[in-house]
Amino acid sequence: ECKDVDIEKGQLSEYHGFWIPTWSLEGVMASQKQFQARDTDILLVTPPKVGTTWLKAILFALVNRMHHPNLQEHPLLTNLPHALVPILEADMYNKKKVKDLSHASPRLLSTHMPYTLLPTSVKNSTCKIVYVYRNPKDTFVSLWHFMNRVHSTTVSLEEAFDKFCRGMSPFGPYWDHVLSCWKESIDKPARKMIFLKYEEMKEQPTTHLRRLAEFLDCPFSLEEEAKGTVNDILRLCSFDNLSNLEVNKNGRFRIPNHETTLFRQGIDHASFFRQGNTGDWVNYFTPHMTKRLDHIIEEKTYGTGFKF
Ligand code: A3P
């Protein structure tokens, strides 16, 4: 039961080993029960604050590039990326399909659910999973800013950090989110899954965009390469471009009929665009914080073959 107003700001509920924002728990369960995956689906799976918005833009631009050759009239210029790529647990909230998920394939969908919580239909399908992760320290800093902003709170860095380290972040523990997908990719190498790291995308965007296109079976043709399509997409989806668009500066993200105050009032689009850089954590972390988180990450990833 999560009938809104009573939900404390940023409240989390423990659910099968993960901390789910209480407002979205019902949506998580509804999508687990009802969502029917198609083998042609493309599912973006991310913990919050690792570059979801960016990847939504990139995936949308990439997959639909044939339909939107004119970049001056591209849907990304007038829509928040989140409005173009439905979120399973938010859009299926309370058993109401707010957004129509019956559109033509390939459907582009997203979720913050960790692998272990994904609907069985997703696990049983051969849909493609695009998984994004980010340096845990930058993820934390980004999250801290975001949570305080959308909930108009002033939770201190120390308090938020202590919770993050204890795994209590939305869809956390963060490392378990990443590792649950990683383990699946090791156990089932045939599973169609690509891992993208925010820092690597920032460093070598063209390489990773081409890699992503290959993975999605829509590689860039010689003609497109000659035309510069790779860079066109990256420019369109860049932080500078998206964050300066009218829609992203002044819009509010609402989910019609959503029963939570958060989505009825809406989240300002601008809160999804803060800095878009790597390494901002050095401006926030004390040596003690660095030591504590490094130790956790070392312990959790030990023997998994995964490195952040
Ligand atoms: P910072 O808070 O470090 O700036 P998510 O989309 O998963 O919520 O992640 C948000 C983070 O991605 C924020 O990081 C945000 O600024 C950054 N971001 C948003 N759009 C981006 C883009 N087009 N390119 C790079 N980073 C972007």
Boltz pocket constraint, residues with backbone or C-beta under 6 A from the ligand:
constraints:
  - pocket:
      binder: B
      contacts: [[A, 46], [A, 47], [A, 48], [A, 49], [A, 50], [A, 51], [A, 52], [A, 53], [A, 54], [A, 138], [A, 141], [A, 142], [A, 143], [A, 145], [A, 237], [A, 238], [A, 239], [A, 240], [A, 242], [A, 272], [A, 273], [A, 274], [A, 275], [A, 276], [A, 277], [A, 280]]
      max_distance: 6.0
